[in-house]
Amino acid sequence: MDDLILELKNVTYCVNGVTFLDDISFDLKQGDNLLVFGPEASGITNLSGLVLRTDSEYEGEVLYKGEPLKSLDYFGQLMHKKDIGYVHGDYGLISNMNVEQNISLPLEYHSKMTGPEIKKHVGKIIYDLNLDHCRKLRPFDLSRSEILKTTFARALAMDPDLLYLEYAFEDQCPLNIKTMMNILSERSKLPDKSLIIITYYPWNFVDISDSFIMFFNGRIVFSGGRDDFLNSSNPYLLQYKNKSIEGPMVIL
Amino acid sequence: MIKEISIYTGSRALSIYRGIADFTEYTKSIIFSLRSLRYLSFRSIYNIIINQTKFTGVDALVIVMIIALLLGGTVIIQALTSLPKFGVEGFLGNILVIIIARELGPLATALIVISRSGSAIATEISVQKWSREILSMELIGIDTKLYIIFPRIIASIISITSLIIIFDIIAFIGGYLISQTVVYIPMDVFAQTLIDSFTFIDIVAALIKGVIFGITIPLISCYYGLKPSSKFEIPIYVSKAVIRTLFVAIIVNILVSVLFYLL
């Protein structure tokens, strides 16, 4: 139990009478990599609000490193968010800061590192992600892959124990983000670092994921390991893999 | 007809009350955020303070100096030509200090800052909100109220108080030089009159107005900047930010003036 980084226990999340998550339970061990997928409006988008503690109006419990997130006070919430590296498909880079400043931002705000230490640390991340040529450019001047890599670098800057990637790779050229995927792959092998990927394209991340969860209508309809994902005859999974509109899921 | 007027007045009053209550909540949340100052390293807001001070203060210097020169010249010419007609030329210094240093300087400076920086702050914040930049800051554990608003208030206080001092100096010196084209008064007499009329209270009143404007202008501009929920609402809230900050600045100016006259 001690090595669980995240636990959701019987979580039900409703807004204005609409149920987005219905009695969801799963956990994530330290060092494990979880892939969450499902069709639109299946509830996978609502998970981030609970895990990042931007929302607490739910039933059940969400625990991060054993601590219930609901009980966090204002400052506790800020510290919790600092602990998770979050990358969203909207990226949200600060438009009046260049690549280097965007990556440095969490370090300058949270860390005790000195200015030169931050510069050195950020310089290494920039080098690893092949962003050296655009370190002084602002988001407006960057390509899509450079924006993603900068956002990814910002999420990694604090070396978080949990990395949460939400629709981050959608509409990206696989060649241009190759360096990033290599870093992600290396990170996924570390015993103390965990990863959650939220995506519509689970087959792109089979190699780096240890467990797979599929949502539909706010419920978990499939969960299992890599072999289960590849070989299971679960009708929901099969329908999703086959991109078929016929099956147990009614797709509008 | 009376019923319609009553309904309109009532709904407007209710809307104003809700607006004030909402703004009070917002202000309280910022005051609460000040507690997370201990988590904030100064280096992370240093650049924002420098950039905002440059934009609000340094970049506004030329327009403030030109307006100070013109307004100072106008007031001094009017005072030098009109006061003798009423036999109160002995109050020349007092009137100039009251009008320029205590009233015109702070208010004109505030109006310039609102039209330049207030609108810019509201636009910048609302665009950042729309493009989810503010949300992304929140999601890396940044206290956005503190990180966005606090440095702008610091920069605004520094800029506005400095601009008021510069405005007053230019208005007196430049205004005197302009007035010499119309009415002659020896420099030493003019300077001595002003020095005799200046009191400590005059300087404090002007600076207190600067500090209050420095707090209220970014506070209200950020409040409206954080309001839009779609990009189509951005111009509406930017316009509201400017108009309501202007209104509040005039009210603050009157309140502080009244307070200091009562002292």
Interface residues (C-beta under 8 A of the other chain):
Chain A: L52 T54 Y74 F75 L78 M79 H80 K81 K82 D83 Y86 H88 D90 Y91 G92 L93 I94 S95 N96 Q101 L105 P106 E108 Y109 H110 G115 R154 A155 M158
Chain B: F32 R35 S36 Y39 L40 S41 R43 S44 N47 E124 V127 Q128 S131 R132 E133 L135 S136 M137 E138 L139 I140 G141 I142 D143 Y147
